[in-house]
Amino acid sequence: MILFKYIKWRNVLSTGNNWTEIKLNKAKSTLIVGENGSGKSTILDALTWSLYGKAFRKINKLQMINSINGKGSEIHVEFSIGKDNYKIEREIKKYGSSRFEIYKNDKLIDQAANSRDYQEYLERHILKMNHRSFCQIVVLGSAT
């Protein structure tokens, strides 16, 4: 079972260059509620982007970057599965380059020859679910 500890991001969608951090381990489950435009979907987009390189909604890579300041987006998520702790860091730069790193127990997991292999490793061997399953099982959004 995946137990999320926190997610933090900056320059994602309409959020600015200061880090936004949400602790996800204060209770057994987390319910996100709020007014329209308050950032509920941004949290889901940041979470799914950090894990899968795809947003929850139909948003492409460059649309994830804050369009006002044009600085690159950065997302970190930390979670545990069993005895192991994981941290995923993703960065999207203005001109399309990116950084994707997976840490297991504070040690960087060796990156495969290309990011597709690295992503596949994350989905098959760590998360054990793909983007669609994650959205249906974990997010439980009405949009799905």
Buried (B, 14 or more C-beta within 10 A) or exposed (E): EBEBBBBBBBBBBEBEEEEBEBEBEEEEEEEEEEEEEEBBBBBBBBBBBBBBBBBBBEBEBEBBBBEEEEBBBBBBBBBBBEEEBBBBBBBBBBEEEEEBBBBEEEEEBEEEEEEEEBBEBBBEEBBEBEBEEBBEEBBEBEEE
